[in-house]
């Protein structure tokens, strides 16, 4: 996938390429947030669940709404 900006489509096939800190707005409602390593958080207004992306794959597709900045390319403050 090589996602570099928000608005890109995220599917069960390419979600595992997203770096920690990425947020996906799901078509069916709710969000998936990549916390670290293989751990993702699924959340809605009324529920939440921590698990690996394989468990959440059925909730996709969605739209990437946040991807963390590439720290290697950022200028120091």
C-alpha positions as CSV (number, residue, x, y, z in Angstrom):
1,X,0.0,0.0,0.0
2,X,2.7,2.5,0.9
3,X,0.1,4.9,2.3
4,X,1.4,8.4,2.6
5,X,-1.7,10.5,3.0
6,X,-5.2,10.5,4.4
7,X,-8.1,9.6,2.1
8,X,-6.6,6.3,0.8
9,X,-8.7,3.1,0.9
10,X,-7.8,0.5,3.5
11,X,-8.8,-3.1,3.0
12,X,-8.1,-6.4,4.8
13,X,-5.3,-7.0,2.3
14,X,-3.4,-3.7,2.9
15,X,-4.2,-2.7,6.5
16,X,-1.2,-4.5,7.9
17,X,1.1,-2.1,6.0
18,X,0.0,0.9,8.0
19,X,2.3,2.2,10.7
20,X,1.3,2.5,14.4
21,X,-0.6,5.7,14.9
22,X,-2.7,5.3,11.8
23,X,-6.5,5.8,12.0
24,X,-9.0,4.2,9.6
25,X,-12.6,5.5,9.4
26,X,-14.7,2.3,8.7
27,X,-17.4,2.3,6.0
28,X,-19.7,0.5,8.5
29,X,-19.1,3.0,11.3
30,X,-16.5,3.3,13.9
31,X,-12.7,3.5,13.7
32,X,-9.7,1.2,13.7
33,X,-6.6,2.6,15.4
34,X,-3.2,0.9,15.0
35,X,-1.7,1.1,18.5
36,X,1.6,-0.8,18.1
37,X,3.0,-4.0,16.6
38,X,0.0,-6.1,15.7
39,X,-2.4,-4.5,18.2
40,X,-5.4,-2.5,16.8
41,X,-8.2,-0.8,18.7
42,X,-11.8,-0.9,17.2
43,X,-14.0,1.7,18.7
44,X,-17.5,3.1,18.2
45,X,-19.6,5.4,20.5
46,X,-20.8,2.3,22.4
47,X,-18.1,-0.3,22.2
48,X,-14.3,-0.9,21.9
49,X,-12.1,-4.0,21.3
50,X,-8.4,-4.5,21.2
51,X,-7.1,-7.3,18.9
52,X,-4.9,-8.2,16.0
53,X,-5.9,-6.9,12.5
54,X,-6.8,-10.4,11.5
55,X,-9.7,-10.3,14.0
56,X,-10.9,-6.8,12.7
57,X,-10.5,-7.6,9.0
58,X,-14.2,-8.2,8.6
59,X,-14.9,-4.6,9.7
60,X,-13.0,-3.2,6.7
61,X,-13.0,-1.5,4.2
62,X,-12.5,2.0,5.3
63,X,-10.7,5.3,4.6
64,X,-7.4,6.3,6.0
65,X,-8.0,9.5,8.0
66,X,-4.7,9.8,9.8
67,X,-1.2,8.5,9.2
68,X,1.7,9.6,11.5
69,X,4.4,11.8,10.1
70,X,7.6,10.2,8.9
71,X,10.0,11.1,11.7
72,X,13.0,10.5,9.4
73,X,12.0,13.3,7.2
74,X,10.9,15.8,9.8
75,X,13.1,18.7,10.6
76,X,14.2,19.0,14.2
77,X,12.5,21.7,16.2
